[in-house]
């Protein structure tokens, strides 16, 4: 997830177009089994990532693990099949991940949410509320670091009490704190005029006495 | 829908709040018209319940709470536009991953979109001097920054009254002073629940809540004397 406002020329492209391209690219990448074509896709994917104007040091940190995993996959495939098949698989995986990085690094979280909300809108016919699903998604992303820091604080407190290998001693207080926070967060959302009522499926006719 | 008055008074009439068979607040009659009002009291005295009544986060078991012509039992959403609420722990108030998105959340709920929304968010960030936080991830903020973002998320909705529930509890001295100055300069009516007695010395009115009742209502100096007596008893 990008922490600052995305820059570069790709940021100006609508989120729907970028995610649409990612969908099509994933199909094409798996439909084409030739090394030269995969090399061309890889060059295109690298260019797309560079167009996000993400600092190279940050990119290096993001991509290090990816290259390590793909390297292991490549080595395994070379030993078990031909080098061409290994190269196609490795390049395919790299290109796909790089395109995905290019999309997420160039798209603001709010744009992604708006897109998901639009895509989920047809689910209202099934009685689902796309705005609520979208809010739940954003809150999940918002609160993962908070829950992690609470977990670390509780674990530290239990270590201080000599409870070194006791998952229950950590998980029970974590669960209680998370539920308490959830209650307060729910009040905070209400206080900011969030309408949690699901959208009406059709206008209610006036009631006559 | 008729326009709301600029700064409507808040009136509580015969308000009792009961939880699990116990009266948390009993027979409260109050009219809140002043610009700066403090609410103090011991832990568990009913202060937070009292202020949560003001924007319909808590509804009275008996009695009515009116903001202008509106009652919390019937017009909760309209009242929440007029009475903003800053929570004790800003971590629970910030619900979006990025600061700008979080500040925009409330006004989006009021139907604002596009440049009007962006302008309003930028204006409140500028007013509080936190424009540099605009694109930061919420979880990376310090405690003081989180409290300012939480306040921005309330002020952006342009309420006529802002309720603060122990806003300085989790802040160091420097951030406490900063928040205090910010509250002092607000155009809105401020109702502040606090244990920070230094903060309220210049307020127009102080309520002391004790065992679910308004035990004292008057000038800050006399209220502090009363509060010290009940604290020491």
HADDOCK unambig.tbl for C-alpha pairs under 7 A between the chains (distance, minus, plus):
assign (segid A and resid 3 and name CA) (segid B and resid 135 and name CA) 6.97 0.50 0.50
assign (segid A and resid 3 and name CA) (segid B and resid 136 and name CA) 6.09 0.50 0.50
assign (segid A and resid 3 and name CA) (segid B and resid 137 and name CA) 5.47 0.50 0.50
assign (segid A and resid 4 and name CA) (segid B and resid 135 and name CA) 5.04 0.50 0.50
assign (segid A and resid 4 and name CA) (segid B and resid 136 and name CA) 6.05 0.50 0.50
assign (segid A and resid 5 and name CA) (segid B and resid 135 and name CA) 5.93 0.50 0.50
assign (segid A and resid 110 and name CA) (segid B and resid 101 and name CA) 6.89 0.50 0.50
assign (segid A and resid 138 and name CA) (segid B and resid 96 and name CA) 6.18 0.50 0.50
assign (segid A and resid 138 and name CA) (segid B and resid 97 and name CA) 6.73 0.50 0.50
assign (segid A and resid 139 and name CA) (segid B and resid 95 and name CA) 5.86 0.50 0.50
assign (segid A and resid 139 and name CA) (segid B and resid 96 and name CA) 6.08 0.50 0.50
assign (segid A and resid 141 and name CA) (segid B and resid 97 and name CA) 6.56 0.50 0.50
assign (segid A and resid 142 and name CA) (segid B and resid 95 and name CA) 6.54 0.50 0.50
assign (segid A and resid 142 and name CA) (segid B and resid 96 and name CA) 5.68 0.50 0.50
assign (segid A and resid 142 and name CA) (segid B and resid 97 and name CA) 4.38 0.50 0.50
assign (segid A and resid 145 and name CA) (segid B and resid 139 and name CA) 6.62 0.50 0.50
assign (segid A and resid 146 and name CA) (segid B and resid 139 and name CA) 6.82 0.50 0.50
assign (segid A and resid 181 and name CA) (segid B and resid 92 and name CA) 6.30 0.50 0.50
assign (segid A and resid 184 and name CA) (segid B and resid 92 and name CA) 6.19 0.50 0.50
assign (segid A and resid 185 and name CA) (segid B and resid 92 and name CA) 4.94 0.50 0.50
assign (segid A and resid 185 and name CA) (segid B and resid 93 and name CA) 5.97 0.50 0.50
assign (segid A and resid 187 and name CA) (segid B and resid 57 and name CA) 6.51 0.50 0.50
assign (segid A and resid 188 and name CA) (segid B and resid 93 and name CA) 5.29 0.50 0.50
assign (segid A and resid 191 and name CA) (segid B and resid 57 and name CA) 6.90 0.50 0.50
assign (segid A and resid 191 and name CA) (segid B and resid 80 and name CA) 5.97 0.50 0.50
assign (segid A and resid 191 and name CA) (segid B and resid 85 and name CA) 6.54 0.50 0.50
assign (segid A and resid 192 and name CA) (segid B and resid 80 and name CA) 6.85 0.50 0.50
assign (segid A and resid 192 and name CA) (segid B and resid 106 and name CA) 4.92 0.50 0.50
assign (segid A and resid 193 and name CA) (segid B and resid 77 and name CA) 5.75 0.50 0.50
assign (segid A and resid 193 and name CA) (segid B and resid 80 and name CA) 6.24 0.50 0.50
assign (segid A and resid 193 and name CA) (segid B and resid 81 and name CA) 6.99 0.50 0.50
assign (segid A and resid 193 and name CA) (segid B and resid 106 and name CA) 6.36 0.50 0.50
assign (segid A and resid 193 and name CA) (segid B and resid 109 and name CA) 6.01 0.50 0.50
assign (segid A and resid 194 and name CA) (segid B and resid 109 and name CA) 5.60 0.50 0.50
